[in-house]
Amino acid sequence: MSDGPRFDVAVVGAGPAGASAAILLARAGWSVALIERQRFPRRKVCGECIAASNLALLDALGVGPEVERLAGVELRRVALLRGTERVVAALPAADAPGRRWGRALGREQLDTLLAQQAALAGATLFQPCALQAIEGSPGRFLLRLRPDGEAAAETTIEAPLVVAAHGSWEPLPAERGERREQRRPSDLFAFKANFRASAIEPDLLPVLSFAGGYGGMVVAEDGIATVAGCIREDRLGRDREARPGERAGDVFEAILRRECAGVAEALAGAEREGPWLAVGPIRPGVRLGQGDGIFRIGNAAGEAHPIVGEGISMAIQSAFVLAAVLEPERPWLLDARSAAQAQAAHLAEYEARWRRHFAGRLRIAAAFAHLAMRPAASAVAWPLVRAWPGLLTHGARWSGKTRFVPEAAGLVAPGSGGARPPRVALGG
Ligand SMILES: Cc1cc2nc3c(=O)[nH]c(=O)nc-3n(C[C@H](O)[C@H](O)[C@H](O)COP(=O)(O)OP(=O)(O)OC[C@H]3O[C@@H](n4cnc5c(N)ncnc54)[C@H](O)[C@@H]3O)c2cc1C
């Protein structure tokens, strides 16, 4: 037996997925440990667009009014920028009164609001505190945690059920060796920087297409622009060789300015705030079915190419799906005598729902990403987009921008006039 504290569930990672799950489960009466490695607020590589389909969910999670107050203006149009060309189309509206258009908000704000809300809902926040190892199996997991700070001693907590919400760019300790062996030239590296005084139209979401990569720009809170994107490692490597001594982020910015005229125009009079952030390699794909008895949500479950900016949606919506699967069966899932069998059955049920709701979004995102990154493919697609800009509107709809998972649909019933009182969605 460990002599550390015991919880019903340990949630690893307090990004949008983990914090949302912690809020939903804590409100439903579970004792929740929420473990987050980093101190908040913190900047994070992300395009920072919150699709319209999330806004009613953020209301339900208790952070909607603050998001509404802080975020940039409604995003009503999308543009595709490639070389010197630009095509503009309408973004599709979500079927949620008062919450029809997406907004942009820095992750330093969004993630902090959600983590605070989790603590208000009753979750115990271990932060900054990194998960070092997980031992055990469903019914009795032991999690070794290392609090930040040299003097801090390692602690162990115990929980019958574990939810992994640690994202996909920082592997859990057990996954690190495997990741190192898998490096390939087509790996994507992701970058993000903020700019003041850009000339991006505030209601516009420009998507960038260039050889070996893609990106996006948006105006978020206080008029600050976020520029983010991904680039293949081999492409970035070639450009870095041509610009010896320059930092990778600066080389990425130079590529964007050179290969998308719209970026050069938008940033002509702008001033960068802070350095470029970088993460990678990122590997879009599904990460379910690992056979370790752990429930995965958000990027830890599966990652869409960020060209569609749907990662925050999938993070929050997968937390709703998980809460709907777990909550009605709490006694069986947590009781040591039934936990192994009950968790295996519910893990299978949860993963099946996840695939049903999100696997299609990953495929669409992958198709768009490969079109955007490959000059030959984008040269073929470009005349079609120019002739029918509405394809961009459909593309945004196909990628999930307006879609709610059924588990959350009750929260955003048409005609409700906007926010509903917070509650846990149990349907589906
Ligand atoms: C270039 C780029 C642009 C993007 N643009 C958008 C966009 O515009 N809109 C959108 O919706 N999505 C976008 N995304 C995707 C989005 O950023 C992710 O899908 C989203 O952050 C996933 O949320 P999450 O909660 O699953 O994981 P994360 O947000 O990654 O959170 C995971 C958390 O777990 C913590 N953690 C990790 N390991 C440990 C550990 N061992 N112990 C404790 N804590 C740990 C981390 O510190 C982190 O806070 C973009 C991604 C990229 C790369």
The ligand as an SDF file (V2000), in Angstrom:
LIG
                    3D

 53 58  0  0  0  0  0  0  0  0999 V2000
    0.9930   24.8230  -34.7130 C   0  0  0  0  0  0  0  0  0  0  0  0
   -0.2640   24.3960  -34.0150 C   0  0  0  0  0  0  0  0  0  0  0  0
   -1.3980   25.1770  -34.1210 C   0  0  0  0  0  0  0  0  0  0  0  0
   -2.5820   24.7780  -33.4970 C   0  0  0  0  0  0  0  0  0  0  0  0
   -3.6640   25.5920  -33.6070 N   0  0  0  0  0  0  0  0  0  0  0  0
   -4.8190   25.2340  -33.0270 C   0  0  0  0  0  0  0  0  0  0  0  0
   -5.9550   26.0720  -33.1040 C   0  0  0  0  0  0  0  0  0  0  0  0
   -5.9100   27.1670  -33.6440 O   0  0  0  0  0  0  0  0  0  0  0  0
   -7.1110   25.6370  -32.5460 N   0  0  0  0  0  0  0  0  0  0  0  0
   -7.2020   24.4260  -31.9140 C   0  0  0  0  0  0  0  0  0  0  0  0
   -8.2890   24.0600  -31.4580 O   0  0  0  0  0  0  0  0  0  0  0  0
   -6.1300   23.6180  -31.7850 N   0  0  0  0  0  0  0  0  0  0  0  0
   -4.9370   24.0000  -32.3170 C   0  0  0  0  0  0  0  0  0  0  0  0
   -3.8420   23.2100  -32.1660 N   0  0  0  0  0  0  0  0  0  0  0  0
   -3.9530   21.9480  -31.4280 C   0  0  0  0  0  0  0  0  0  0  0  0
   -4.0200   22.1670  -29.9100 C   0  0  0  0  0  0  0  0  0  0  0  0
   -2.9510   22.9810  -29.4960 O   0  0  0  0  0  0  0  0  0  0  0  0
   -3.9640   20.8390  -29.1760 C   0  0  0  0  0  0  0  0  0  0  0  0
   -4.7670   19.8980  -29.8370 O   0  0  0  0  0  0  0  0  0  0  0  0
   -4.4550   20.9850  -27.7410 C   0  0  0  0  0  0  0  0  0  0  0  0
   -3.5330   21.7430  -27.0020 O   0  0  0  0  0  0  0  0  0  0  0  0
   -4.6390   19.6120  -27.0850 C   0  0  0  0  0  0  0  0  0  0  0  0
   -5.0690   19.7870  -25.7720 O   0  0  0  0  0  0  0  0  0  0  0  0
   -4.7350   18.6930  -24.6540 P   0  0  0  0  0  0  0  0  0  0  0  0
   -5.3800   19.1770  -23.4030 O   0  0  0  0  0  0  0  0  0  0  0  0
   -5.0330   17.3510  -25.1530 O   0  0  0  0  0  0  0  0  0  0  0  0
   -3.1400   18.7360  -24.5040 O   0  0  0  0  0  0  0  0  0  0  0  0
   -2.1880   19.9410  -24.1440 P   0  0  0  0  0  0  0  0  0  0  0  0
   -2.8340   21.2460  -24.4060 O   0  0  0  0  0  0  0  0  0  0  0  0
   -0.8940   19.6340  -24.8140 O   0  0  0  0  0  0  0  0  0  0  0  0
   -2.0310   19.8350  -22.5700 O   0  0  0  0  0  0  0  0  0  0  0  0
   -1.3090   18.7870  -21.9860 C   0  0  0  0  0  0  0  0  0  0  0  0
   -0.8130   19.2350  -20.6290 C   0  0  0  0  0  0  0  0  0  0  0  0
   -0.1950   18.1180  -19.9770 O   0  0  0  0  0  0  0  0  0  0  0  0
    0.9560   18.5560  -19.2970 C   0  0  0  0  0  0  0  0  0  0  0  0
    1.8700   17.4090  -19.1350 N   0  0  0  0  0  0  0  0  0  0  0  0
    2.5570   16.7610  -20.1140 C   0  0  0  0  0  0  0  0  0  0  0  0
    3.3070   15.7670  -19.5760 N   0  0  0  0  0  0  0  0  0  0  0  0
    3.0720   15.7930  -18.2420 C   0  0  0  0  0  0  0  0  0  0  0  0
    3.5640   15.0280  -17.1430 C   0  0  0  0  0  0  0  0  0  0  0  0
    4.4490   14.0380  -17.3120 N   0  0  0  0  0  0  0  0  0  0  0  0
    3.1280   15.3340  -15.8870 N   0  0  0  0  0  0  0  0  0  0  0  0
    2.2150   16.3330  -15.6930 C   0  0  0  0  0  0  0  0  0  0  0  0
    1.7300   17.1090  -16.7060 N   0  0  0  0  0  0  0  0  0  0  0  0
    2.1600   16.8300  -17.9650 C   0  0  0  0  0  0  0  0  0  0  0  0
    1.5400   19.6450  -20.1950 C   0  0  0  0  0  0  0  0  0  0  0  0
    2.3610   20.5250  -19.4600 O   0  0  0  0  0  0  0  0  0  0  0  0
    0.2640   20.3270  -20.7230 C   0  0  0  0  0  0  0  0  0  0  0  0
   -0.1260   21.4520  -19.9670 O   0  0  0  0  0  0  0  0  0  0  0  0
   -2.6140   23.5920  -32.7480 C   0  0  0  0  0  0  0  0  0  0  0  0
   -1.4690   22.8100  -32.6140 C   0  0  0  0  0  0  0  0  0  0  0  0
   -0.3050   23.2150  -33.2370 C   0  0  0  0  0  0  0  0  0  0  0  0
    0.9210   22.3760  -33.1040 C   0  0  0  0  0  0  0  0  0  0  0  0
  1  2  1  0
  2  3  1  0
  2 52  2  0
  3  4  2  0
  4  5  1  0
  4 50  1  0
  5  6  2  0
  6  7  1  0
  6 13  1  0
  7  8  2  0
  7  9  1  0
  9 10  1  0
 10 11  2  0
 10 12  1  0
 12 13  2  0
 13 14  1  0
 14 15  1  0
 14 50  1  0
 15 16  1  0
 16 17  1  0
 16 18  1  0
 18 19  1  0
 18 20  1  0
 20 21  1  0
 20 22  1  0
 22 23  1  0
 23 24  1  0
 24 25  2  0
 24 26  1  0
 24 27  1  0
 27 28  1  0
 28 29  2  0
 28 30  1  0
 28 31  1  0
 31 32  1  0
 32 33  1  0
 33 34  1  0
 33 48  1  0
 34 35  1  0
 35 36  1  0
 35 46  1  0
 36 37  1  0
 36 45  1  0
 37 38  2  0
 38 39  1  0
 39 40  1  0
 39 45  2  0
 40 41  1  0
 40 42  2  0
 42 43  1  0
 43 44  2  0
 44 45  1  0
 46 47  1  0
 46 48  1  0
 48 49  1  0
 50 51  2  0
 51 52  1  0
 52 53  1  0
M  END
$$$$
